[in-house]
């Protein structure tokens, strides 16, 4: 645990998990020093549109799926807007921003009290990929400037949604810039909590056997012994069973903060590497924000 609250930058590659390859060296370099694992998702509702999927999966990362639901005509609140708690109300005054070009996510972000900034406005492009200027602007939102950590920042947490037609190399380049700026010895490195989350986007039946997340009960073929193996925590919510867990195509996550997060044996960010070598295994996606908020001193400890 750090001696001061962290400030969190979350890079969310929506639908980009399939695109990662060995050439994305900065992504793999981050994974090699990070604590990695899976975030499980529930099954999608029938006939879900792409915009609905984008909002639903992102809302799960913020444990805010009950605050709103999507329809074919757009986002609709459950009840009046005054009944929907903001992220700040839920997490001890947390100041958070969402950077995205998705109009659906813009509506959702505003609904739960996020300041929404345009990705295209922040992203400075050089040869089609973000330059150090983009990383500088994102870090400035968190109170990091020229290697210094300012006493006051605009935000405690910034969520950057990169998806649609964007290339995974954009995230790779951005991570490279951020890691260079957060070098050992700078004031940034002990205070920056960096998370990379990659999703598979829309899934099909073919993905079931390619990216499976198996529980011990499923591995044991003898039914007489299945009751002896406890359910994994990601299949539970409190004392109730999560009956809609999708046991394939989880989110891939890597989290890094110098001298704070654990380092596991993962050296590349891939489903296969995380399945065999990650330290966190699987947790529900809706627990992600609680883990991040804890690092910011905005929530109690979640899990062990």
N, C-alpha and C positions, 0 to 999 in steps of 0.2 A: 504494500500500500504506500502511495506517495505521501510526502509530508505536506503537500498542497493539493488542492483540487485540480484535476486534469481538465483539458479542453479537447473536445472530441471532433475529429474529422472523419466522416463516414463516406466512403466512395462506394456507390451501389451500381454495379454493372448489370443492368436489367437485360436478361436474355443473352449475356455475353460469355457464360461459362463454357459453352461449346466451342468458342472461338480461340480460347487460350492455347498457345502452342509453344514449343521450346524457344522460339525467337523472342517471346515476351519476357526478357531477362529481368526486368525490374519487378514484375509481378512475382516471379519465382524467388528473387532475392528477398523480397518482403516476407514471403512464406517461410523462408529458411530461418528467419530470426523471430517469427511470430508464433502465437498460439493459434492453432488451426482446428477446424472442425466443421460439422454440418449443422444447419438449421432446418428442421423439418417443417413442411407445409401441409395444410389440409388439402383434400381433393377439391378441385374446382367445381363450382356448380354447373349444371348442364347448360349448354349453349352460351357459355360465357364469351363475351367479346374480348378483343385484345385490350381495349381501353379499360374494361372492367377488370381484367387480369392484372394489369399494371397497378391499378389503385388497390386492389385487394391484397396483392402480395406486399406492396409497400406498407399498407396499413397494418399488416401483421408484424412487420419489423418494429413498428411503433406501438404494438399492442393496442391498436385503435380500430380494430375491425368492427366493433360493436357501435362505434360512433356514427358510421355512415354505411350506406350500401349503394351500389350502382345499379342503374337501370339503362335501358336502351337509349333513353333520352339524356342521360348524364347522371350526376351525383345527386342523391337525395338524402337529406338528413333524417334520422330516426327521431321524430318529435321536433321541437323547435331548436334553433341553434343555441339558445341559452341553456338547454339541457345537456349540451355536449361539453365535457370538460376539456380544457386546452392542455397541451403538454406542460405548460408552465404551472397550471393548477395541480396537475398530477405529480409533478416532480419538483417540488420545492422551489418554484420560481425559475425553472430552467429557461434560459433564453436560447431559442433554436431557430435556425433558418434552413430552408429547403432551396436548393439550386437545381432547376429543371427547366426543360423546354416543353414538357408535357402539359397540355391545358387541363387534362383530367386531374393530374397530380396537383396542379396549381390550385384548383378548386378545393381539393381535399386538404391540402396543406393549410390554406386559409381557414378552413372549417375548424381545424384543431389548433389554431393559433400560431402557426408557423409564419415567419416572414418569408415570402417567396421571391427569389431572385432568378432572373433569366440566365440559363447556362450560356446561351449564345452571347449574352452581354458580358459575361465574366471571362469566357474562354478566349484567350488570345492565341491565335493560330500562327504557327510557323511551319511551313512545309506540311500543312494539313494536320499537324499535331500540336497539342498545347505546349507553349514555351514556359520558361520559368516565370513569366509574368502572370500566368494563370495560377500557378501554385502560390505566388506571392500574394495575389488578391484573396485567395481562399484562406491563407494563413493570417492575413491582416484582419479578416472578419473575426478571427479567434484571438486577436490581440498579440499576434506574433509579427514583429517587424525587424528586418535587418539583423536577424539572429537574436533579438531581444524579446523578452516576454513582458508586455505592458501590464501594469497593475489592473487596468480596466479594459474589458473587451466588449465588442458589440454583442457577441454570442458565446455561449458555453459550448454549443454543439452546432455543427454545420453538416447537413446531409446533402450529398451531391448525387443526383440521379442521372446516369448516363445510359441511354438505351436507344431504341428506335434504329435509325440508320447509322448510328455512331460505331466506330471501329474500336475493338478492344485495345488497339495500339494507343488510343487516346488515353485510356486509363493507365496503360503501361508507362507511357511517357510522363504522365502526371505524377505517378508514384516515384519515378526516377528523380524528378525535380524536387518533390517534397522530401525524399530521403536525403538528398544532397544538402538541403537547407537545414535539416534536423540532424546535423552532424554532431558527434560527441564533442562536448565542450561548449556548445551553444546553449543559450537559455531556453531554446525551444524544446530540445530533446527530453528533458525530464517532465515536461508538462503536456506534451502532445500525445494524445491517445488516438492512434490511427487504425481504422477498420476498413477492410476491403471485403465486400460482399458481392458474390456473383450468382446470378440465377440462370436457370435453363430456359426461361421464358415459357412459351406454349409447349406442352408435352403431348406425346402420343402413346399408344399402346406399345410401340416398339421400344420405348425408353424403359419399360418396366424391367426388362432383363439386362439392360445395358448399365443403368445407374441405380442398382437396388440398395436399399438400406434395410438390412435384415435384423430382426430382433432375435434373441436367443431362443424364444419359443418356436420361431419358424425354422431354426436350424435343427432342432431336436425332432427327429421323425417318430420316435416312440412316444405315443400319446400318454403312456403311463408316467413319463418323467417330465412332461411339459409343465405340470402344476408345481414342480419343485423349483422352477426358475422364475424369479420375480419379474414383473413387468418393468421395462426400462422407463426412466422418469419422463422421457419425451412423449410417451404414450399416455401420460396421466396429466390431469390438471387438478391439483389438490387431491381429493380422495376419489375423484371421478375419472373414468376412463375416457381418453380422447378416441372416439370411434371413427373419426374421419381422417386419421393420419395417412398421408400419401407416403408409402414406403419406397419411393424412388424419386430421383431428381430433386434432392434437397438443395438448399442454398449452400454454397461454399463460402466459408468465412475465414479470414486471417486477421488477427488483432495484435497490434504491437505498441508497446510503450516501454522505453528503455528502463530496465531495473524494476519493472512492475509486472508485466505479463510474463507468463512462463514460455519457455522455448521447448518445442517438441522435436521430433525427428524428421518432420516434413522438410523436404528440400525443393519441391516443386508444387505449384498449386494446381492439382488435378484431382479428380474424383478418386482415382486409384491410390494416389499417394496419401490422401486424407483418410481413406478407408483403412489403410494398413498402418499409418504412422502418426496420425493426429492425436493430440492429447485430450481434446474436448469431446470427441465422438459426436453424439447427436443431442441437441437441445431444441425445444420448440422455438420457432421463429419469433413468437410473441414474447419470449423472454429476453430477446436481444437488447431492447431499449433499457430494460432493468439492469442488465450487466453494464451497459455503457454509463447509465445515470449514476450507478454506484461509484464508478471511477471519477465522476465529477462531483462527488459528495452530495448528490441529489436524490439518492434512494438507498434503502437498506441493502445489505448483501443478499445476492441471489445465489443459491446453490452452495456447494462446498467451498 
